[in-house]
Amino acid sequence: MLNISNTPATTELHPNGQTRIKAAANLIGVHHQTLRRWWKADKFPKPTDINGILLFRNADLLAWLERQHSASEV
């Protein structure tokens, strides 16, 4: 099950920042390989490659988390 509650970690994500894969996986509560499978299946935002480092845009993560939270309330 996803850990998408409003934890301090989600409120600390600056919308203009970026997050590495393992940190994003820890934030959501899944293994980093799960995120890889999800973005390859178009179920999660794709990271960008910056100098060989894959980074997620925090705005994308926050939007995805909000969609998941909204869907769980329905």
Predicted model as a PDB file, atoms N, CA, C, CB and O in Angstrom, pLDDT in the B-factor column:
MODEL        1                                                                  
ATOM      1  N   MET A   1       0.849  -1.183   0.000  1.00 40.00           N  
ATOM      2  CA  MET A   1       0.000   0.000   0.000  1.00 40.00           C  
ATOM      3  C   MET A   1       0.885   1.234   0.000  1.00 40.00           C  
ATOM      4  CB  MET A   1      -0.961   0.005   1.221  1.00 40.00           C  
ATOM      5  O   MET A   1       1.949   1.244   0.619  1.00 40.00           O  
ATOM      6  N   LEU A   2       0.447   2.265  -0.689  1.00 45.00           N  
ATOM      7  CA  LEU A   2       1.218   3.487  -0.796  1.00 45.00           C  
ATOM      8  C   LEU A   2       1.104   4.319   0.461  1.00 45.00           C  
ATOM      9  CB  LEU A   2       0.770   4.290  -1.991  1.00 45.00           C  
ATOM     10  O   LEU A   2       0.044   4.390   1.084  1.00 45.00           O  
ATOM     11  N   ASN A   3       2.199   4.942   0.825  1.00 46.00           N  
ATOM     12  CA  ASN A   3       2.229   5.845   1.959  1.00 46.00           C  
ATOM     13  C   ASN A   3       2.157   7.267   1.419  1.00 46.00           C  
ATOM     14  CB  ASN A   3       3.508   5.628   2.832  1.00 46.00           C  
ATOM     15  O   ASN A   3       3.190   7.914   1.246  1.00 46.00           O  
ATOM     16  N   ILE A   4       0.939   7.765   1.147  1.00 46.00           N  
ATOM     17  CA  ILE A   4       0.796   9.069   0.505  1.00 46.00           C  
ATOM     18  C   ILE A   4       0.108  10.084   1.405  1.00 46.00           C  
ATOM     19  CB  ILE A   4       0.024   8.928  -0.785  1.00 46.00           C  
ATOM     20  O   ILE A   4      -0.480  11.052   0.922  1.00 46.00           O  
ATOM     21  N   SER A   5       0.181   9.867   2.688  1.00 44.00           N  
ATOM     22  CA  SER A   5      -0.420  10.833   3.595  1.00 44.00           C  
ATOM     23  C   SER A   5       0.401  12.118   3.586  1.00 44.00           C  
ATOM     24  CB  SER A   5      -0.523  10.257   5.027  1.00 44.00           C  
ATOM     25  O   SER A   5       1.512  12.150   3.056  1.00 44.00           O  
ATOM     26  N   ASN A   6      -0.141  13.154   4.166  1.00 46.00           N  
ATOM     27  CA  ASN A   6       0.560  14.430   4.217  1.00 46.00           C  
ATOM     28  C   ASN A   6       1.633  14.371   5.303  1.00 46.00           C  
ATOM     29  CB  ASN A   6      -0.431  15.597   4.481  1.00 46.00           C  
ATOM     30  O   ASN A   6       1.455  14.921   6.390  1.00 46.00           O  
ATOM     31  N   THR A   7       2.711  13.724   5.014  1.00 47.00           N  
ATOM     32  CA  THR A   7       3.816  13.623   5.947  1.00 47.00           C  
ATOM     33  C   THR A   7       4.669  14.867   5.828  1.00 47.00           C  
ATOM     34  CB  THR A   7       4.651  12.351   5.690  1.00 47.00           C  
ATOM     35  O   THR A   7       4.571  15.581   4.830  1.00 47.00           O  
ATOM     36  N   PRO A   8       5.510  15.151   6.824  1.00 45.00           N  
ATOM     37  CA  PRO A   8       6.395  16.306   6.723  1.00 45.00           C  
ATOM     38  C   PRO A   8       7.258  16.275   5.467  1.00 45.00           C  
ATOM     39  CB  PRO A   8       7.279  16.382   7.941  1.00 45.00           C  
ATOM     40  O   PRO A   8       7.601  17.329   4.930  1.00 45.00           O  
ATOM     41  N   ALA A   9       7.616  15.077   4.987  1.00 53.00           N  
ATOM     42  CA  ALA A   9       8.454  14.986   3.788  1.00 53.00           C  
ATOM     43  C   ALA A   9       7.755  15.573   2.571  1.00 53.00           C  
ATOM     44  CB  ALA A   9       8.833  13.533   3.514  1.00 53.00           C  
ATOM     45  O   ALA A   9       8.397  16.235   1.755  1.00 53.00           O  
ATOM     46  N   THR A  10       6.441  15.344   2.432  1.00 54.00           N  
ATOM     47  CA  THR A  10       5.743  15.881   1.271  1.00 54.00           C  
ATOM     48  C   THR A  10       5.567  17.383   1.375  1.00 54.00           C  
ATOM     49  CB  THR A  10       4.392  15.213   1.110  1.00 54.00           C  
ATOM     50  O   THR A  10       5.549  18.079   0.359  1.00 54.00           O  
ATOM     51  N   THR A  11       5.437  17.886   2.585  1.00 56.00           N  
ATOM     52  CA  THR A  11       5.277  19.325   2.732  1.00 56.00           C  
ATOM     53  C   THR A  11       6.612  20.042   2.585  1.00 56.00           C  
ATOM     54  CB  THR A  11       4.648  19.654   4.082  1.00 56.00           C  
ATOM     55  O   THR A  11       6.633  21.257   2.387  1.00 56.00           O  
ATOM     56  N   GLU A  12       7.724  19.324   2.676  1.00 77.00           N  
ATOM     57  CA  GLU A  12       9.043  19.930   2.536  1.00 77.00           C  
ATOM     58  C   GLU A  12       9.536  19.939   1.091  1.00 77.00           C  
ATOM     59  CB  GLU A  12      10.036  19.199   3.403  1.00 77.00           C  
ATOM     60  O   GLU A  12      10.552  20.570   0.802  1.00 77.00           O  
ATOM     61  N   LEU A  13       8.850  19.264   0.184  1.00 85.00           N  
ATOM     62  CA  LEU A  13       9.266  19.252  -1.210  1.00 85.00           C  
ATOM     63  C   LEU A  13       8.987  20.613  -1.829  1.00 85.00           C  
ATOM     64  CB  LEU A  13       8.544  18.133  -1.995  1.00 85.00           C  
ATOM     65  O   LEU A  13       7.837  21.049  -1.896  1.00 85.00           O  
ATOM     66  N   HIS A  14      10.027  21.274  -2.274  1.00 90.00           N  
ATOM     67  CA  HIS A  14       9.842  22.556  -2.949  1.00 90.00           C  
ATOM     68  C   HIS A  14       9.399  22.274  -4.381  1.00 90.00           C  
ATOM     69  CB  HIS A  14      11.156  23.417  -2.919  1.00 90.00           C  
ATOM     70  O   HIS A  14      10.053  21.498  -5.078  1.00 90.00           O  
ATOM     71  N   PRO A  15       8.311  22.882  -4.837  1.00 90.00           N  
ATOM     72  CA  PRO A  15       7.791  22.584  -6.175  1.00 90.00           C  
ATOM     73  C   PRO A  15       8.790  22.810  -7.303  1.00 90.00           C  
ATOM     74  CB  PRO A  15       6.584  23.413  -6.430  1.00 90.00           C  
ATOM     75  O   PRO A  15       8.674  22.185  -8.358  1.00 90.00           O  
ATOM     76  N   ASN A  16       9.761  23.682  -7.105  1.00 93.00           N  
ATOM     77  CA  ASN A  16      10.744  23.949  -8.156  1.00 93.00           C  
ATOM     78  C   ASN A  16      11.985  23.074  -8.044  1.00 93.00           C  
ATOM     79  CB  ASN A  16      11.150  25.398  -8.120  1.00 93.00           C  
ATOM     80  O   ASN A  16      12.894  23.188  -8.866  1.00 93.00           O  
ATOM     81  N   GLY A  17      12.039  22.198  -7.032  1.00 95.00           N  
ATOM     82  CA  GLY A  17      13.209  21.363  -6.824  1.00 95.00           C  
ATOM     83  C   GLY A  17      13.141  20.048  -7.569  1.00 95.00           C  
ATOM     84  O   GLY A  17      12.234  19.804  -8.365  1.00 95.00           O  
ATOM     85  N   GLN A  18      14.123  19.207  -7.289  1.00 96.00           N  
ATOM     86  CA  GLN A  18      14.196  17.882  -7.900  1.00 96.00           C  
ATOM     87  C   GLN A  18      14.578  16.872  -6.835  1.00 96.00           C  
ATOM     88  CB  GLN A  18      15.212  17.856  -9.074  1.00 96.00           C  
ATOM     89  O   GLN A  18      15.192  17.213  -5.825  1.00 96.00           O  
ATOM     90  N   THR A  19      14.202  15.612  -7.078  1.00 96.00           N  
ATOM     91  CA  THR A  19      14.438  14.544  -6.116  1.00 96.00           C  
ATOM     92  C   THR A  19      14.998  13.326  -6.823  1.00 96.00           C  
ATOM     93  CB  THR A  19      13.145  14.185  -5.368  1.00 96.00           C  
ATOM     94  O   THR A  19      14.560  12.977  -7.919  1.00 96.00           O  
ATOM     95  N   ARG A  20      15.977  12.674  -6.186  1.00 96.00           N  
ATOM     96  CA  ARG A  20      16.554  11.455  -6.745  1.00 96.00           C  
ATOM     97  C   ARG A  20      15.584  10.290  -6.579  1.00 96.00           C  
ATOM     98  CB  ARG A  20      17.903  11.133  -6.071  1.00 96.00           C  
ATOM     99  O   ARG A  20      14.628  10.358  -5.807  1.00 96.00           O  
ATOM    100  N   ILE A  21      15.854   9.226  -7.321  1.00 96.00           N  
ATOM    101  CA  ILE A  21      14.940   8.082  -7.379  1.00 96.00           C  
ATOM    102  C   ILE A  21      14.719   7.445  -6.009  1.00 96.00           C  
ATOM    103  CB  ILE A  21      15.475   7.039  -8.344  1.00 96.00           C  
ATOM    104  O   ILE A  21      13.573   7.247  -5.605  1.00 96.00           O  
ATOM    105  N   LYS A  22      15.776   7.124  -5.298  1.00 96.00           N  
ATOM    106  CA  LYS A  22      15.613   6.434  -4.015  1.00 96.00           C  
ATOM    107  C   LYS A  22      14.888   7.305  -3.003  1.00 96.00           C  
ATOM    108  CB  LYS A  22      16.971   6.018  -3.459  1.00 96.00           C  
ATOM    109  O   LYS A  22      14.084   6.799  -2.221  1.00 96.00           O  
ATOM    110  N   ALA A  23      15.156   8.603  -3.003  1.00 95.00           N  
ATOM    111  CA  ALA A  23      14.462   9.504  -2.082  1.00 95.00           C  
ATOM    112  C   ALA A  23      12.978   9.575  -2.431  1.00 95.00           C  
ATOM    113  CB  ALA A  23      15.091  10.916  -2.121  1.00 95.00           C  
ATOM    114  O   ALA A  23      12.131   9.595  -1.538  1.00 95.00           O  
ATOM    115  N   ALA A  24      12.661   9.612  -3.718  1.00 95.00           N  
ATOM    116  CA  ALA A  24      11.256   9.633  -4.144  1.00 95.00           C  
ATOM    117  C   ALA A  24      10.562   8.336  -3.749  1.00 95.00           C  
ATOM    118  CB  ALA A  24      11.151   9.851  -5.670  1.00 95.00           C  
ATOM    119  O   ALA A  24       9.420   8.355  -3.291  1.00 95.00           O  
ATOM    120  N   ALA A  25      11.241   7.224  -3.924  1.00 96.00           N  
ATOM    121  CA  ALA A  25      10.667   5.924  -3.549  1.00 96.00           C  
ATOM    122  C   ALA A  25      10.408   5.871  -2.045  1.00 96.00           C  
ATOM    123  CB  ALA A  25      11.610   4.767  -3.971  1.00 96.00           C  
ATOM    124  O   ALA A  25       9.365   5.382  -1.611  1.00 96.00           O  
ATOM    125  N   ASN A  26      11.347   6.369  -1.255  1.00 95.00           N  
ATOM    126  CA  ASN A  26      11.158   6.389   0.201  1.00 95.00           C  
ATOM    127  C   ASN A  26       9.993   7.283   0.585  1.00 95.00           C  
ATOM    128  CB  ASN A  26      12.435   6.862   0.905  1.00 95.00           C  
ATOM    129  O   ASN A  26       9.224   6.951   1.487  1.00 95.00           O  
ATOM    130  N   LEU A  27       9.857   8.407  -0.089  1.00 92.00           N  
ATOM    131  CA  LEU A  27       8.764   9.333   0.172  1.00 92.00           C  
ATOM    132  C   LEU A  27       7.412   8.671  -0.064  1.00 92.00           C  
ATOM    133  CB  LEU A  27       8.900  10.573  -0.703  1.00 92.00           C  
ATOM    134  O   LEU A  27       6.477   8.851   0.716  1.00 92.00           O  
ATOM    135  N   ILE A  28       7.321   7.911  -1.139  1.00 92.00           N  
ATOM    136  CA  ILE A  28       6.057   7.267  -1.513  1.00 92.00           C  
ATOM    137  C   ILE A  28       5.842   5.970  -0.742  1.00 92.00           C  
ATOM    138  CB  ILE A  28       6.027   6.987  -3.019  1.00 92.00           C  
ATOM    139  O   ILE A  28       4.703   5.549  -0.534  1.00 92.00           O  
ATOM    140  N   GLY A  29       6.925   5.340  -0.320  1.00 94.00           N  
ATOM    141  CA  GLY A  29       6.799   4.104   0.447  1.00 94.00           C  
ATOM    142  C   GLY A  29       6.876   2.850  -0.398  1.00 94.00           C  
ATOM    143  O   GLY A  29       6.305   1.818  -0.044  1.00 94.00           O  
ATOM    144  N   VAL A  30       7.593   2.938  -1.533  1.00 96.00           N  
ATOM    145  CA  VAL A  30       7.787   1.776  -2.395  1.00 96.00           C  
ATOM    146  C   VAL A  30       9.276   1.618  -2.680  1.00 96.00           C  
ATOM    147  CB  VAL A  30       6.977   1.917  -3.722  1.00 96.00           C  
ATOM    148  O   VAL A  30      10.069   2.513  -2.387  1.00 96.00           O  
ATOM    149  N   HIS A  31       9.649   0.488  -3.247  1.00 97.00           N  
ATOM    150  CA  HIS A  31      11.030   0.241  -3.635  1.00 97.00           C  
ATOM    151  C   HIS A  31      11.357   1.047  -4.883  1.00 97.00           C  
ATOM    152  CB  HIS A  31      11.276  -1.265  -3.876  1.00 97.00           C  
ATOM    153  O   HIS A  31      10.477   1.294  -5.707  1.00 97.00           O  
ATOM    154  N   HIS A  32      12.610   1.458  -5.032  1.00 96.00           N  
ATOM    155  CA  HIS A  32      12.973   2.281  -6.193  1.00 96.00           C  
ATOM    156  C   HIS A  32      12.763   1.539  -7.516  1.00 96.00           C  
ATOM    157  CB  HIS A  32      14.429   2.729  -6.081  1.00 96.00           C  
ATOM    158  O   HIS A  32      12.500   2.174  -8.537  1.00 96.00           O  
ATOM    159  N   GLN A  33      12.873   0.220  -7.515  1.00 98.00           N  
ATOM    160  CA  GLN A  33      12.612  -0.538  -8.742  1.00 98.00           C  
ATOM    161  C   GLN A  33      11.131  -0.480  -9.124  1.00 98.00           C  
ATOM    162  CB  GLN A  33      13.055  -2.000  -8.568  1.00 98.00           C  
ATOM    163  O   GLN A  33      10.784  -0.554 -10.303  1.00 98.00           O  
ATOM    164  N   THR A  34      10.268  -0.348  -8.124  1.00 97.00           N  
ATOM    165  CA  THR A  34       8.847  -0.196  -8.404  1.00 97.00           C  
ATOM    166  C   THR A  34       8.607   1.091  -9.179  1.00 97.00           C  
ATOM    167  CB  THR A  34       8.029  -0.202  -7.099  1.00 97.00           C  
ATOM    168  O   THR A  34       7.833   1.110 -10.136  1.00 97.00           O  
ATOM    169  N   LEU A  35       9.274   2.170  -8.764  1.00 96.00           N  
ATOM    170  CA  LEU A  35       9.136   3.431  -9.507  1.00 96.00           C  
ATOM    171  C   LEU A  35       9.607   3.272 -10.946  1.00 96.00           C  
ATOM    172  CB  LEU A  35       9.929   4.551  -8.818  1.00 96.00           C  
ATOM    173  O   LEU A  35       8.985   3.807 -11.864  1.00 96.00           O  
ATOM    174  N   ARG A  36      10.694   2.547 -11.150  1.00 97.00           N  
ATOM    175  CA  ARG A  36      11.189   2.317 -12.513  1.00 97.00           C  
ATOM    176  C   ARG A  36      10.143   1.591 -13.360  1.00 97.00           C  
ATOM    177  CB  ARG A  36      12.499   1.502 -12.479  1.00 97.00           C  
ATOM    178  O   ARG A  36       9.895   1.960 -14.508  1.00 97.00           O  
ATOM    179  N   ARG A  37       9.539   0.567 -12.785  1.00 98.00           N  
ATOM    180  CA  ARG A  37       8.495  -0.165 -13.523  1.00 98.00           C  
ATOM    181  C   ARG A  37       7.310   0.745 -13.817  1.00 98.00           C  
ATOM    182  CB  ARG A  37       8.027  -1.403 -12.724  1.00 98.00           C  
ATOM    183  O   ARG A  37       6.752   0.715 -14.914  1.00 98.00           O  
ATOM    184  N   TRP A  38       6.930   1.552 -12.833  1.00 98.00           N  
ATOM    185  CA  TRP A  38       5.782   2.441 -13.006  1.00 98.00           C  
ATOM    186  C   TRP A  38       6.027   3.464 -14.103  1.00 98.00           C  
ATOM    187  CB  TRP A  38       5.464   3.152 -11.699  1.00 98.00           C  
ATOM    188  O   TRP A  38       5.147   3.684 -14.936  1.00 98.00           O  
ATOM    189  N   TRP A  39       7.202   4.098 -14.129  1.00 97.00           N  
ATOM    190  CA  TRP A  39       7.391   5.126 -15.155  1.00 97.00           C  
ATOM    191  C   TRP A  39       7.567   4.508 -16.531  1.00 97.00           C  
ATOM    192  CB  TRP A  39       8.597   5.999 -14.820  1.00 97.00           C  
ATOM    193  O   TRP A  39       7.220   5.131 -17.534  1.00 97.00           O  
ATOM    194  N   LYS A  40       8.097   3.299 -16.597  1.00 97.00           N  
ATOM    195  CA  LYS A  40       8.190   2.629 -17.897  1.00 97.00           C  
ATOM    196  C   LYS A  40       6.812   2.208 -18.396  1.00 97.00           C  
ATOM    197  CB  LYS A  40       9.112   1.406 -17.804  1.00 97.00           C  
ATOM    198  O   LYS A  40       6.612   2.081 -19.604  1.00 97.00           O  
ATOM    199  N   ALA A  41       5.858   1.990 -17.491  1.00 98.00           N  
ATOM    200  CA  ALA A  41       4.487   1.631 -17.849  1.00 98.00           C  
ATOM    201  C   ALA A  41       3.586   2.871 -17.895  1.00 98.00           C  
ATOM    202  CB  ALA A  41       3.926   0.606 -16.849  1.00 98.00           C  
ATOM    203  O   ALA A  41       2.364   2.742 -17.975  1.00 98.00           O  
ATOM    204  N   ASP A  42       4.171   4.050 -17.846  1.00 97.00           N  
ATOM    205  CA  ASP A  42       3.433   5.327 -17.863  1.00 97.00           C  
ATOM    206  C   ASP A  42       2.438   5.458 -16.715  1.00 97.00           C  
ATOM    207  CB  ASP A  42       2.696   5.478 -19.179  1.00 97.00           C  
ATOM    208  O   ASP A  42       1.367   6.044 -16.876  1.00 97.00           O  
ATOM    209  N   LYS A  43       2.797   4.910 -15.559  1.00 96.00           N  
ATOM    210  CA  LYS A  43       1.955   5.040 -14.368  1.00 96.00           C  
ATOM    211  C   LYS A  43       2.533   6.047 -13.377  1.00 96.00           C  
ATOM    212  CB  LYS A  43       1.788   3.682 -13.689  1.00 96.00           C  
ATOM    213  O   LYS A  43       1.942   6.303 -12.328  1.00 96.00           O  
ATOM    214  N   PHE A  44       3.686   6.615 -13.711  1.00 97.00           N  
ATOM    215  CA  PHE A  44       4.389   7.529 -12.809  1.00 97.00           C  
ATOM    216  C   PHE A  44       5.186   8.497 -13.672  1.00 97.00           C  
ATOM    217  CB  PHE A  44       5.327   6.753 -11.802  1.00 97.00           C  
ATOM    218  O   PHE A  44       5.606   8.138 -14.771  1.00 97.00           O  
ATOM    219  N   PRO A  45       5.400   9.722 -13.191  1.00 97.00           N  
ATOM    220  CA  PRO A  45       6.179  10.680 -13.989  1.00 97.00           C  
ATOM    221  C   PRO A  45       7.574  10.150 -14.299  1.00 97.00           C  
ATOM    222  CB  PRO A  45       6.288  12.018 -13.255  1.00 97.00           C  
ATOM    223  O   PRO A  45       8.195   9.485 -13.470  1.00 97.00           O  
ATOM    224  N   LYS A  46       8.051  10.447 -15.482  1.00 97.00           N  
ATOM    225  CA  LYS A  46       9.390  10.018 -15.873  1.00 97.00           C  
ATOM    226  C   LYS A  46      10.427  11.004 -15.322  1.00 97.00           C  
ATOM    227  CB  LYS A  46       9.503   9.908 -17.422  1.00 97.00           C  
ATOM    228  O   LYS A  46      10.193  12.212 -15.316  1.00 97.00           O  
ATOM    229  N   PRO A  47      11.560  10.493 -14.864  1.00 97.00           N  
ATOM    230  CA  PRO A  47      12.622  11.391 -14.393  1.00 97.00           C  
ATOM    231  C   PRO A  47      13.381  11.975 -15.582  1.00 97.00           C  
ATOM    232  CB  PRO A  47      13.597  10.642 -13.445  1.00 97.00           C  
ATOM    233  O   PRO A  47      13.290  11.477 -16.704  1.00 97.00           O  
ATOM    234  N   THR A  48      14.119  13.025 -15.312  1.00 96.00           N  
ATOM    235  CA  THR A  48      14.991  13.599 -16.330  1.00 96.00           C  
ATOM    236  C   THR A  48      16.427  13.209 -16.001  1.00 96.00           C  
ATOM    237  CB  THR A  48      14.831  15.156 -16.408  1.00 96.00           C  
ATOM    238  O   THR A  48      16.782  13.029 -14.836  1.00 96.00           O  
ATOM    239  N   ASP A  49      17.238  13.081 -17.030  1.00 96.00           N  
ATOM    240  CA  ASP A  49      18.646  12.722 -16.870  1.00 96.00           C  
ATOM    241  C   ASP A  49      19.457  14.005 -16.875  1.00 96.00           C  
ATOM    242  CB  ASP A  49      19.125  11.745 -18.000  1.00 96.00           C  
ATOM    243  O   ASP A  49      19.537  14.694 -17.892  1.00 96.00           O  
ATOM    244  N   ILE A  50      20.058  14.324 -15.738  1.00 94.00           N  
ATOM    245  CA  ILE A  50      20.896  15.511 -15.626  1.00 94.00           C  
ATOM    246  C   ILE A  50      22.300  15.045 -15.269  1.00 94.00           C  
ATOM    247  CB  ILE A  50      20.337  16.519 -14.556  1.00 94.00           C  
ATOM    248  O   ILE A  50      22.567  14.613 -14.148  1.00 94.00           O  
ATOM    249  N   ASN A  51      23.184  15.143 -16.246  1.00 95.00           N  
ATOM    250  CA  ASN A  51      24.580  14.702 -16.078  1.00 95.00           C  
ATOM    251  C   ASN A  51      24.673  13.268 -15.576  1.00 95.00           C  
ATOM    252  CB  ASN A  51      25.311  15.627 -15.112  1.00 95.00           C  
ATOM    253  O   ASN A  51      25.508  12.960 -14.725  1.00 95.00           O  
ATOM    254  N   GLY A  52      23.828  12.399 -16.094  1.00 96.00           N  
ATOM    255  CA  GLY A  52      23.868  10.987 -15.729  1.00 96.00           C  
ATOM    256  C   GLY A  52      23.111  10.641 -14.463  1.00 96.00           C  
ATOM    257  O   GLY A  52      23.112   9.482 -14.048  1.00 96.00           O  
ATOM    258  N   ILE A  53      22.464  11.615 -13.837  1.00 96.00           N  
ATOM    259  CA  ILE A  53      21.702  11.369 -12.616  1.00 96.00           C  
ATOM    260  C   ILE A  53      20.223  11.538 -12.946  1.00 96.00           C  
ATOM    261  CB  ILE A  53      22.141  12.338 -11.456  1.00 96.00           C  
ATOM    262  O   ILE A  53      19.812  12.570 -13.477  1.00 96.00           O  
ATOM    263  N   LEU A  54      19.431  10.524 -12.631  1.00 96.00           N  
ATOM    264  CA  LEU A  54      17.991  10.595 -12.881  1.00 96.00           C  
ATOM    265  C   LEU A  54      17.316  11.329 -11.732  1.00 96.00           C  
ATOM    266  CB  LEU A  54      17.382   9.175 -13.057  1.00 96.00           C  
ATOM    267  O   LEU A  54      17.447  10.950 -10.568  1.00 96.00           O  
ATOM    268  N   LEU A  55      16.594  12.385 -12.081  1.00 97.00           N  
ATOM    269  CA  LEU A  55      15.918  13.212 -11.084  1.00 97.00           C  
ATOM    270  C   LEU A  55      14.465  13.423 -11.471  1.00 97.00           C  
ATOM    271  CB  LEU A  55      16.630  14.566 -10.925  1.00 97.00           C  
ATOM    272  O   LEU A  55      14.142  13.633 -12.641  1.00 97.00           O  
ATOM    273  N   PHE A  56      13.595  13.363 -10.472  1.00 97.00           N  
ATOM    274  CA  PHE A  56      12.191  13.691 -10.674  1.00 97.00           C  
ATOM    275  C   PHE A  56      11.992  15.165 -10.347  1.00 97.00           C  
ATOM    276  CB  PHE A  56      11.264  12.790  -9.798  1.00 97.00           C  
ATOM    277  O   PHE A  56      12.590  15.686  -9.405  1.00 97.00           O  
ATOM    278  N   ARG A  57      11.153  15.830 -11.125  1.00 97.00           N  
ATOM    279  CA  ARG A  57      10.758  17.190 -10.779  1.00 97.00           C  
ATOM    280  C   ARG A  57       9.801  17.090  -9.600  1.00 97.00           C  
ATOM    281  CB  ARG A  57      10.097  17.940 -12.001  1.00 97.00           C  
ATOM    282  O   ARG A  57       8.848  16.312  -9.640  1.00 97.00           O  
ATOM    283  N   ASN A  58      10.043  17.865  -8.560  1.00 96.00           N  
ATOM    284  CA  ASN A  58       9.176  17.820  -7.383  1.00 96.00           C  
ATOM    285  C   ASN A  58       7.740  18.184  -7.722  1.00 96.00           C  
ATOM    286  CB  ASN A  58       9.700  18.753  -6.309  1.00 96.00           C  
ATOM    287  O   ASN A  58       6.809  17.636  -7.133  1.00 96.00           O  
ATOM    288  N   ALA A  59       7.548  19.099  -8.661  1.00 96.00           N  
ATOM    289  CA  ALA A  59       6.191  19.470  -9.066  1.00 96.00           C  
ATOM    290  C   ALA A  59       5.452  18.250  -9.617  1.00 96.00           C  
ATOM    291  CB  ALA A  59       6.226  20.601 -10.123  1.00 96.00           C  
ATOM    292  O   ALA A  59       4.262  18.079  -9.355  1.00 96.00           O  
ATOM    293  N   ASP A  60       6.146  17.401 -10.378  1.00 96.00           N  
ATOM    294  CA  ASP A  60       5.540  16.178 -10.907  1.00 96.00           C  
ATOM    295  C   ASP A  60       5.191  15.206  -9.780  1.00 96.00           C  
ATOM    296  CB  ASP A  60       6.489  15.503 -11.912  1.00 96.00           C  
ATOM    297  O   ASP A  60       4.123  14.594  -9.785  1.00 96.00           O  
ATOM    298  N   LEU A  61       6.104  15.070  -8.813  1.00 96.00           N  
ATOM    299  CA  LEU A  61       5.849  14.173  -7.681  1.00 96.00           C  
ATOM    300  C   LEU A  61       4.658  14.657  -6.863  1.00 96.00           C  
ATOM    301  CB  LEU A  61       7.095  14.067  -6.785  1.00 96.00           C  
ATOM    302  O   LEU A  61       3.789  13.866  -6.499  1.00 96.00           O  
ATOM    303  N   LEU A  62       4.619  15.948  -6.577  1.00 94.00           N  
ATOM    304  CA  LEU A  62       3.525  16.502  -5.787  1.00 94.00           C  
ATOM    305  C   LEU A  62       2.185  16.343  -6.506  1.00 94.00           C  
ATOM    306  CB  LEU A  62       3.786  17.979  -5.483  1.00 94.00           C  
ATOM    307  O   LEU A  62       1.173  16.032  -5.877  1.00 94.00           O  
ATOM    308  N   ALA A  63       2.180  16.556  -7.818  1.00 95.00           N  
ATOM    309  CA  ALA A  63       0.950  16.390  -8.593  1.00 95.00           C  
ATOM    310  C   ALA A  63       0.502  14.933  -8.585  1.00 95.00           C  
ATOM    311  CB  ALA A  63       1.152  16.876 -10.040  1.00 95.00           C  
ATOM    312  O   ALA A  63      -0.689  14.653  -8.444  1.00 95.00           O  
ATOM    313  N   TRP A  64       1.443  14.003  -8.734  1.00 95.00           N  
ATOM    314  CA  TRP A  64       1.108  12.585  -8.722  1.00 95.00           C  
ATOM    315  C   TRP A  64       0.555  12.189  -7.355  1.00 95.00           C  
ATOM    316  CB  TRP A  64       2.342  11.731  -9.075  1.00 95.00           C  
ATOM    317  O   TRP A  64      -0.444  11.475  -7.270  1.00 95.00           O  
ATOM    318  N   LEU A  65       1.205  12.650  -6.287  1.00 93.00           N  
ATOM    319  CA  LEU A  65       0.737  12.344  -4.938  1.00 93.00           C  
ATOM    320  C   LEU A  65      -0.667  12.893  -4.705  1.00 93.00           C  
ATOM    321  CB  LEU A  65       1.704  12.913  -3.897  1.00 93.00           C  
ATOM    322  O   LEU A  65      -1.502  12.229  -4.091  1.00 93.00           O  
ATOM    323  N   GLU A  66      -0.925  14.095  -5.188  1.00 93.00           N  
ATOM    324  CA  GLU A  66      -2.258  14.692  -5.035  1.00 93.00           C  
ATOM    325  C   GLU A  66      -3.309  13.875  -5.782  1.00 93.00           C  
ATOM    326  CB  GLU A  66      -2.261  16.146  -5.545  1.00 93.00           C  
ATOM    327  O   GLU A  66      -4.405  13.654  -5.267  1.00 93.00           O  
ATOM    328  N   ARG A  67      -2.978  13.425  -7.000  1.00 93.00           N  
ATOM    329  CA  ARG A  67      -3.923  12.595  -7.754  1.00 93.00           C  
ATOM    330  C   ARG A  67      -4.207  11.288  -7.020  1.00 93.00           C  
ATOM    331  CB  ARG A  67      -3.376  12.300  -9.162  1.00 93.00           C  
ATOM    332  O   ARG A  67      -5.355  10.845  -6.972  1.00 93.00           O  
ATOM    333  N   GLN A  68      -3.182  10.669  -6.451  1.00 89.00           N  
ATOM    334  CA  GLN A  68      -3.371   9.413  -5.729  1.00 89.00           C  
ATOM    335  C   GLN A  68      -4.215   9.638  -4.483  1.00 89.00           C  
ATOM    336  CB  GLN A  68      -2.017   8.795  -5.351  1.00 89.00           C  
ATOM    337  O   GLN A  68      -5.080   8.826  -4.157  1.00 89.00           O  
ATOM    338  N   HIS A  69      -3.960  10.736  -3.794  1.00 88.00           N  
ATOM    339  CA  HIS A  69      -4.706  11.054  -2.580  1.00 88.00           C  
ATOM    340  C   HIS A  69      -6.168  11.317  -2.914  1.00 88.00           C  
ATOM    341  CB  HIS A  69      -4.091  12.270  -1.866  1.00 88.00           C  
ATOM    342  O   HIS A  69      -7.064  10.858  -2.206  1.00 88.00           O  
ATOM    343  N   SER A  70      -6.410  12.063  -4.001  1.00 88.00           N  
ATOM    344  CA  SER A  70      -7.784  12.361  -4.420  1.00 88.00           C  
ATOM    345  C   SER A  70      -8.525  11.090  -4.830  1.00 88.00           C  
ATOM    346  CB  SER A  70      -7.783  13.365  -5.584  1.00 88.00           C  
ATOM    347  O   SER A  70      -9.702  10.922  -4.510  1.00 88.00           O  
ATOM    348  N   ALA A  71      -7.836  10.198  -5.535  1.00 87.00           N  
ATOM    349  CA  ALA A  71      -8.445   8.949  -5.984  1.00 87.00           C  
ATOM    350  C   ALA A  71      -8.796   8.042  -4.803  1.00 87.00           C  
ATOM    351  CB  ALA A  71      -7.503   8.218  -6.943  1.00 87.00           C  
ATOM    352  O   ALA A  71      -9.785   7.312  -4.852  1.00 87.00           O  
ATOM    353  N   SER A  72      -7.987   8.090  -3.746  1.00 83.00           N  
ATOM    354  CA  SER A  72      -8.253   7.223  -2.596  1.00 83.00           C  
ATOM    355  C   SER A  72      -9.423   7.723  -1.756  1.00 83.00           C  
ATOM    356  CB  SER A  72      -7.014   7.116  -1.728  1.00 83.00           C  
ATOM    357  O   SER A  72      -9.987   6.963  -0.969  1.00 83.00           O  
ATOM    358  N   GLU A  73      -9.792   8.994  -1.917  1.00 79.00           N  
ATOM    359  CA  GLU A  73     -10.908   9.550  -1.161  1.00 79.00           C  
ATOM    360  C   GLU A  73     -12.254   9.291  -1.810  1.00 79.00           C  
ATOM    361  CB  GLU A  73     -10.719  11.022  -0.985  1.00 79.00           C  
ATOM    362  O   GLU A  73     -13.295   9.463  -1.176  1.00 79.00           O  
ATOM    363  N   VAL A  74     -12.243   8.879  -3.064  1.00 69.00           N  
ATOM    364  CA  VAL A  74     -13.497   8.681  -3.795  1.00 69.00           C  
ATOM    365  C   VAL A  74     -14.159   7.404  -3.411  1.00 69.00           C  
ATOM    366  CB  VAL A  74     -13.263   8.697  -5.275  1.00 69.00           C  
ATOM    367  O   VAL A  74     -15.227   7.081  -3.932  1.00 69.00           O  
TER     368      VAL A  74                                                      
ENDMDL                                                                          
END                                                                             
